[in-house]
């Protein structure tokens, strides 16, 4: 090398830039898991279709209350015609009011909200059966769970994020629409409705919380066990459809003790929800029914069993 040659510059090493922001706690990771899980569900068109069916049930109750209020002002008038052409029919307003009161019980009482939760529960069963494999089953199948647990997150933070995602769907289909119906009926009736029926609002929130806790934990437990959509649908059908038929068979056909209905988890939720709304236990159908405290014990047992299984199942995951 001559004196005129320029010295070679030192090589520049590639390095990672340090994080200069403020690190968040594990709870922020829980929210991130919940947000990603909700995004995965919202990408599926099937869930939007099922949520549309749920919205139609809500609209039936929502506009049914307005229809009933309008019909009550037409009681003394002539029969009205619904529809046109061949499909049209002439009915008396008093008959329509009677139908709305006897079938949907659109009177703003606890029966209204009990029926609403009962109808929405059928859609919830289908949604959760399909959502289980997407939310948590795929994390076991494709090895995503060790990635989550390798981060500074406790296993309960991971499960908490998934639980929040499940709870958001359940409450968007039940609790939130029921609160809207409660507010609507007060505006149609009188403002005293809110003060006289404040216990109904608390019952709606309690009913939604019981649905969220029981179904959320049960979904996560069955999803970690089965992992795939088809087995999930079969198990949930057995839990919520076959168990009801079996309970009716034992009580109504075989004349066994009515406590055999406790094997039907939907019926247990129905009984406890009826108690939360302050409705008379004798109004439950079909009769006879177990006591609310007995159904509540079954739900507590299901939640504890699901939580214990989830804890053991997540503990068994090896993290590199």
C-alpha positions as MATLAB code, in Angstrom:
seq = 'XXXXXXXXXXXXXXXXXXXXXXXXXXXXXXXXXXXXXXXXXXXXXXXXXXXXXXXXXXXXXXXXXXXXXXXXXXXXXXXXXXXXXXXXXXXXXXXXXXXXXXXXXXXXXXXXXXXXXXXXXXXXXXXXXXXXXXXXXXXXXXXXXXXXXXXXXXXXXXXXXXXXXXXXXXXXXXXXXXXXXXXXXXXXXXXXXXXXXXXXXXXXXXXXXXXXXXXXXXXXXXXXXXXXXXXXXXXXXXXXXXXXXXXXXXXXXXXXXXXXXXXXXXXXXXXXXXXXXXXXXXXXXXXXXXXXXXXXXXXXXXXXXXXXXXXXXXXXXXXX';
ca = [
       0.000    0.000    0.000;
       1.394    3.421   -0.917;
       1.057    6.540    1.135;
      -1.421    7.916   -1.369;
      -3.873    5.056   -0.860;
      -6.812    5.925    1.428;
      -7.246    3.614    4.408;
     -10.158    1.245    4.288;
     -13.124    2.254    6.430;
     -14.161   -0.017    9.282;
     -17.067   -2.342    8.514;
     -20.442   -1.347    9.876;
     -22.015   -4.148   11.858;
     -25.768   -4.730   11.644;
     -27.328   -4.484   15.089;
     -30.826   -4.338   16.512;
     -32.003   -0.931   17.580;
     -32.971   -0.796   21.252;
     -36.632   -0.222   22.171;
     -36.979    3.386   23.290;
     -40.681    3.346   24.225;
     -42.347    2.467   27.477;
     -42.782   -1.240   28.044;
     -46.319   -2.319   28.905;
     -47.315   -4.861   31.498;
     -48.721   -8.349   30.926;
     -52.267   -6.989   30.950;
     -51.527   -5.165   27.717;
     -50.548   -8.508   26.224;
     -53.900   -9.926   27.343;
     -55.714   -7.187   25.444;
     -53.519   -7.810   22.373;
     -54.443  -11.505   22.388;
     -58.140  -10.618   22.736;
     -57.911   -8.114   19.872;
     -56.236  -10.596   17.523;
     -58.757  -13.301   18.445;
     -61.695  -11.011   17.684;
     -60.088  -10.079   14.365;
     -59.792  -13.755   13.418;
     -63.507  -14.264   14.062;
     -64.567  -11.106   12.253;
     -62.747  -12.251    9.126;
     -65.151  -15.194    8.779;
     -68.267  -14.449    6.758;
     -70.121  -17.266    8.491;
     -69.928  -15.456   11.824;
     -71.350  -12.298   10.265;
     -74.233  -14.381    8.882;
     -74.968  -15.891   12.298;
     -74.698  -12.499   13.935;
     -77.195  -11.238   11.349;
     -79.665  -13.931   12.445;
     -79.128  -12.819   16.032;
     -79.767   -9.214   15.007;
     -83.060  -10.236   13.378;
     -84.257  -11.707   16.687;
     -83.317   -8.444   18.381;
     -85.191   -6.417   15.762;
     -88.238   -8.640   16.261;
     -88.341   -7.643   19.923;
     -87.321   -4.041   19.223;
     -89.970   -3.243   16.616;
     -92.465   -5.632   18.199;
     -92.689   -3.296   21.186;
     -93.448   -0.336   18.909;
     -95.993   -2.404   16.993;
     -97.713   -3.451   20.197;
     -97.832    0.147   21.449;
     -99.374    1.303   18.166;
    -101.897   -1.544   18.057;
    -103.114   -0.719   21.540;
    -104.242    2.675   20.202;
    -106.173    0.934   17.412;
    -108.186   -1.435   19.595;
    -111.513    0.281   18.868;
    -110.895    0.627   15.142;
    -111.825   -1.618   12.247;
    -109.713   -4.646   11.313;
    -106.433   -3.750    9.595;
    -104.804   -5.449    6.613;
    -101.232   -6.724    6.755;
     -99.469   -7.227    3.443;
    -100.974   -7.000   -0.001;
    -102.205   -9.305   -2.740;
    -102.505  -13.024   -2.097;
    -100.204  -12.989    0.950;
    -102.130  -10.210    2.645;
    -104.460  -10.879    5.558;
    -107.006   -8.922    7.566;
    -106.660   -9.142   11.332;
    -108.070   -7.355   14.328;
    -105.615   -5.238   16.363;
    -106.747   -6.904   19.574;
    -105.708  -10.310   18.185;
    -102.245   -9.060   17.256;
    -101.771   -7.512   20.688;
    -102.812  -10.782   22.316;
    -100.345  -12.726   20.150;
     -97.449  -10.391   20.990;
     -98.237  -10.567   24.696;
     -98.635  -14.348   24.860;
     -95.808  -15.474   22.537;
     -93.040  -12.889   22.977;
     -94.377  -11.334   26.206;
     -93.536   -7.820   25.024;
     -94.645   -6.176   28.236;
     -91.252   -5.017   29.538;
     -91.294   -7.546   32.377;
     -88.720  -10.167   33.193;
     -90.547  -12.574   30.884;
     -89.613  -10.379   27.914;
     -85.907  -10.502   28.670;
     -86.012  -14.172   29.692;
     -87.496  -15.071   26.306;
     -84.965  -12.865   24.521;
     -82.021  -14.581   26.228;
     -83.555  -17.978   25.539;
     -83.935  -17.322   21.796;
     -80.444  -15.847   21.490;
     -78.922  -18.822   23.287;
     -79.654  -21.057   20.313;
     -77.509  -18.851   18.056;
     -74.793  -18.598   20.702;
     -74.427  -22.382   20.781;
     -73.711  -22.480   17.038;
     -71.331  -19.518   17.122;
     -69.255  -20.875   20.009;
     -69.074  -24.367   18.527;
     -67.542  -22.889   15.383;
     -65.381  -20.358   17.210;
     -63.618  -22.787   19.553;
     -61.233  -24.264   16.998;
     -60.392  -20.825   15.592;
     -59.779  -19.117   18.925;
     -57.675  -21.670   20.789;
     -57.719  -25.043   19.014;
     -55.494  -23.814   16.171;
     -52.903  -22.530   18.683;
     -52.377  -26.130   19.822;
     -52.527  -27.643   16.337;
     -50.072  -25.254   14.659;
     -47.716  -24.655   17.602;
     -48.620  -21.027   18.277;
     -49.139  -21.512   22.003;
     -45.413  -21.958   22.868;
     -44.767  -18.647   21.071;
     -47.278  -16.852   23.286;
     -45.972  -18.453   26.475;
     -42.343  -17.660   25.586;
     -43.209  -13.996   26.030;
     -43.371  -12.375   29.498;
     -46.969  -13.570   29.864;
     -48.488  -15.881   32.409;
     -50.707  -18.656   31.084;
     -53.695  -16.949   32.703;
     -52.966  -13.802   30.685;
     -53.190  -15.894   27.524;
     -56.434  -17.541   28.637;
     -57.753  -14.172   29.781;
     -57.310  -12.735   26.297;
     -59.186  -15.635   24.739;
     -61.894  -15.374   27.406;
     -62.373  -11.659   26.682;
     -62.850  -12.434   22.983;
     -65.494  -15.079   23.761;
     -67.193  -12.802   26.278;
     -67.349   -9.947   23.774;
     -69.281  -12.107   21.304;
     -71.661  -13.443   23.948;
     -72.470  -10.002   25.334;
     -72.857   -8.430   21.901;
     -75.577  -10.996   21.202;
     -77.317  -10.993   24.593;
     -76.528   -8.435   27.286;
     -76.058   -5.312   25.165;
     -79.218   -5.826   23.031;
     -81.228   -6.620   26.191;
     -80.103   -3.330   27.763;
     -81.199   -1.518   24.606;
     -84.632   -3.185   24.855;
     -84.845   -2.144   28.516;
     -84.093    1.480   27.591;
     -86.562    1.379   24.693;
     -89.465    0.104   26.769;
     -88.957    2.857   29.326;
     -89.228    5.463   26.569;
     -92.399    3.851   25.212;
     -94.026    3.430   28.627;
     -93.177    6.022   31.296;
     -89.995    7.222   32.935;
     -91.111    5.552   36.160;
     -90.455    2.234   34.423;
     -86.714    2.673   35.016;
     -87.044    3.208   38.763;
     -89.730    0.564   39.267;
     -87.776   -2.065   37.305;
     -84.182   -1.273   38.204;
     -83.854   -4.851   39.438;
     -84.455   -6.035   35.863;
     -81.405   -4.128   34.644;
     -79.293   -5.780   37.341;
     -80.816   -9.133   36.396;
     -79.938   -8.619   32.722;
     -76.312   -7.867   33.604;
     -76.158  -10.839   35.989;
     -77.698  -13.187   33.404;
     -75.146  -12.056   30.821;
     -72.282  -12.490   33.301;
     -73.381  -16.045   34.100;
     -73.613  -16.905   30.396;
     -70.196  -15.372   29.734;
     -68.423  -17.117   32.611;
     -69.942  -20.563   32.126;
     -69.866  -20.746   28.336;
     -66.506  -18.977   28.061;
     -64.664  -21.363   30.381;
     -66.431  -24.408   28.933;
     -65.562  -23.358   25.378;
     -61.873  -22.861   26.172;
     -61.719  -26.227   27.952;
     -63.381  -28.184   25.148;
     -61.327  -26.355   22.500;
     -58.025  -27.289   24.170;
     -59.233  -30.890   24.346;
     -60.691  -31.352   20.843;
     -58.967  -28.583   18.804;
     -60.925  -29.226   15.589;
     -64.252  -27.790   14.452;
     -66.161  -30.986   13.676;
     -65.509  -32.682   17.050;
     -66.369  -29.369   18.746;
     -69.754  -29.275   17.016;
     -70.456  -32.900   17.950;
     -69.585  -32.377   21.628;
     -71.543  -29.139   21.923;
     -74.526  -30.779   20.252;
     -74.349  -33.567   22.816;
     -74.022  -31.089   25.688;
     -76.843  -28.760   24.700;
     -79.206  -30.748   22.459;
     -78.891  -34.426   23.369;
     -78.688  -33.635   27.099;
     -82.014  -31.789   26.917;
     -83.739  -34.688   25.181;
     -82.243  -37.118   27.696;
     -83.427  -35.013   30.624;
     -86.962  -34.784   29.229;
     -86.974  -38.532   28.620;
     -85.973  -39.318   32.196;
     -88.375  -36.888   33.861;
     -91.412  -36.942   31.577;
     -91.331  -40.463   30.144;
     -89.557  -42.530   32.790;
     -91.041  -40.497   35.674;
     -87.688  -40.148   37.421;
     -86.817  -37.363   39.834;
     -86.940  -33.870   38.323;
     -83.330  -33.246   39.369;
     -82.285  -35.317   36.354;
     -82.895  -32.127   34.364;
     -79.657  -30.813   35.861;
     -77.731  -32.716   33.179;
     -79.049  -30.144   30.689;
     -76.640  -27.207   30.936;
     -78.854  -24.878   28.878;
     -81.730  -25.583   31.232;
     -79.484  -24.834   34.218;
     -78.569  -21.471   32.701;
     -82.263  -20.883   32.001;
     -83.223  -21.606   35.625;
     -80.518  -19.374   37.122;
     -81.285  -16.611   34.616;
     -84.954  -16.773   35.543;
     -83.950  -16.305   39.187;
     -81.698  -13.335   38.299;
     -84.623  -11.619   36.575;
     -86.825  -12.161   39.615;
     -89.377  -14.374   37.860;
     -91.525  -16.929   39.639;
     -89.963  -20.394   39.497;
     -93.371  -21.922   38.676;
     -93.442  -20.081   35.321;
     -90.614  -22.203   33.926;
     -91.605  -24.698   31.274;
     -91.700  -27.647   31.260;
     -92.492  -28.402   34.886;
     -91.233  -29.682   37.270;
     -87.839  -27.965   37.414;
     -84.912  -28.185   39.868;
     -84.387  -25.366   42.360;
     -82.214  -22.391   41.295;
     -79.563  -23.192   43.924;
     -79.202  -26.708   42.534;
     -78.733  -25.413   38.985;
     -76.284  -22.834   40.328;
     -74.175  -25.546   41.974;
     -73.968  -27.401   38.654;
     -72.786  -24.233   36.886;
     -70.164  -23.590   39.580;
     -68.935  -27.187   39.250;
     -68.690  -26.819   35.450;
     -66.715  -23.574   35.773;
     -64.308  -24.973   38.384;
     -63.733  -28.170   36.391;
     -63.065  -26.188   33.210;
     -60.646  -23.823   34.980;
     -58.699  -26.695   36.577;
     -58.462  -28.545   33.260;
     -57.283  -25.387   31.460;
     -54.606  -24.770   34.081;
     -53.261  -28.310   33.796;
     -53.455  -28.335   29.998;
     -51.560  -25.065   29.575;
     -48.977  -26.121   32.169;
     -48.196  -29.198   30.076;
     -47.122  -27.087   27.078;
     -43.339  -27.093   26.656;
     -41.783  -23.694   26.027;
     -38.352  -23.628   24.458;
];
